[in-house]
């Protein structure tokens, strides 16, 4: 029986899941109207960013290994149009893009990381394409979090360590790994030494 190694792919997938959760943490704190409102200097609304992320993921990861990542059916410019949507519509769009990504990653192995894929006719290894996509998504999720925090102000619920909470968190670091990425794994050597 051939063993399929997915160590690197699994770690990349875990980081995508971390950023998906951060984006959802921002979305969950806003009303429908706030999700669709542009920033004071004309920054993209969360709805626009979600449409762009979803469009990018669907285009890049539909038939990931077989076709160019910039699909002819994608209308990238429309992703940046102002829109008024409900939270339910926004969530459907969000999940649609992420499901395409995770579906593509599900069958990918580390042995395929050196294979080549195309994006806009340019050649990338699978590894390069994954890191490129992860960097792109993390950039836009950062925009979402920043925008949502600005809207919520003092009512913002922190998605990471809140100001003044570092010492308490360091005693019980519960969010060092993406959701589900290291469930059941043992403590690090330094943690074992401290608790001995």
Beta strands, then each sheet from edge to edge (+ up, - down):
strand 1: 116-119
strand 2: 122-125
sheet 1: 1+ 2-
end
